[in-house]
């Protein structure tokens, strides 16, 4: 419990900065929404839909009808998710690696707590941070979309998207923790998990541009919670199952490797 | 000179990996050009069935993508994202690492002034950024001239490509200034990635038009590829803004670092 509280306190300031910037970002992004896109009675979206899939993806509209607030938000969603993933991976990697990095690990290890309970407290503290962060993402998104929705149903859609964002961030949190437990050099472990994040993000971009390598989506977590599929149907339920399996494996491996690791002092 | 050589040596591997990442990602994105081009040609034929007003509008939207340079301008967004992370990491890390790794008092006992230390470190960083660009630009030149049948606007290509270096300089000095203003940087990546991805997200979804004042906030918007493609020159006010950020960054770093209280071990 002491470790949990200590970690919450230590992460208070970063959490406030992340949450505030994210809320501002969502508000700023949604403030640019206007229901009147297009020319002379022709809807810009119908025109966009005449384009081949690869071009639609390049222009970032894809299957969305930008005149509906929720679908406008879905375009922003990809970037919200990206920022959340960065937050998650840094949090997961940092919370495990910081004791050795800041040379406080000896102090911690002489306390009468097992390594397992240390990891449990730390992961719970990280999870609390992620929950608060995503709670604010959900609240900001819900309020902004609600404000612009003009009677279109949106509540279920925002909830689904926000849950997707939450699940993805937990996935990256677990991945960051796993590499921090596996590799004892904190610089190397955070570089590896960041590298994976960037490469899988680029893979998702490339899948979008090419428009016909959808099966590669299994390799990129950013494709697991695809806004288009979530809102428009055709969502592949193998993705969340895979994400959950990977998350659980990463967390188990975190315990396994941290327990028997030679700490760097 | 010793500090310069030392910095180059310790950054050798990281820089090599960054050069591979930046060149690799850009190359892979460019490999999709022939496919996009085929889709585009098909679409332009299809557009002939539409009324002239629609044809004109969609022509403007899609115009850029029928040439390799236009597609390059699109792919450049992601190159810039990677370049920004490289530069920001260097900027945040290069001074703060001495304190983090407890080598600051070793360095401070050497017969060099702090100004000389900072200057040597800046020179090393800019050598690394220059080498990165020296690998990237010729590679892209070869690829693009390979794709271009007939005329190729070398000037436009160079303007877009050199904006990588200018943007990297801006990101570098933002990172450097932040690292000297913060009391202690415990880890580089959370700080640098947080800033880069926030800038990226602002650029991707909060900025919606050419005249948006928010463009001054994010360095990702200082050199817009589609503007350069259309006008064949940079936007002066944003160049001025970029230079201003760099100047403030240099001044702030020298000022803060020359009188900073550096913690001894």
Interface residues (C-beta under 8 A of the other chain):
Chain A: X14 X17 X18 X21 X25 X28 X29 X32 X39 X40 X42 X47 X50 X51 X52 X54 X55 X58 X59 X75 X76 X79 X80 X82 X83 X86 X87 X90 X94 X98 X101 X102 X186 X187 X190 X191 X194 X198 X202 X205 X206 X209 X210
Chain B: X21 X25 X28 X29 X32 X35 X36 X39 X40 X42 X43 X46 X47 X50 X53 X54 X57 X58 X61 X62 X65 X74 X78 X82 X85 X186 X187 X188 X189 X190 X193 X194 X197 X198 X200 X201 X202 X204 X205 X206 X208 X214
